[in-house]
Structures are given as C-alpha cells and as structure tokens.
Amino acid sequence: MWLILSKAQSKRELAVTNGVFRMRKFLNDQSGATAIEYGLIAAAMAACLLTAMPYITNALVKKFNNIGAALK
C-alpha cells in the first residue's frame, strides 16, 4: 500500500483529498433536482386549480340548471 503513495502524501492528506472529492461530488449531484422541480410544478398547478375551482363550479351549476330548465 505504501508503494502506491508518493512521499509527499500522508494518510491525512489522502483523507482531506477524499473529503474534498466527496464534497465536490455532493455539490455537483443534481439527481434530486428533477423531483423538486416536479414538486414545484404540482404545487403551482394545485394553487391554480384551487383558485379557479369556484368560478368553474359556478359556471357548471348555471349551465346544468339551464339544461334542466329547458328539459322540463
């Protein structure tokens, strides 16, 4: 094992290098970004639907009442 290491590197330097490598890998990892984006899109759509639902409901009730009155 010691043959692989150069003279300038010690176990501590390897640990620091390994830690820096892992931190860079963690910061560059974007695998969860897509899930977060989909979550934000779903939340925005839910907010829009909750805002528009009373208007849609009222329009549908009026339309069905008109159809029901016409059928009588």
Secondary structure, 3 states (H helix, E strand, C coil): CCCCCCCCCCHHHHHHHHHHHHHHHHHHCCCCHHHHHHHHHHHHHHHHHHHHHHHHHHHHHHHHHHHHHHHC
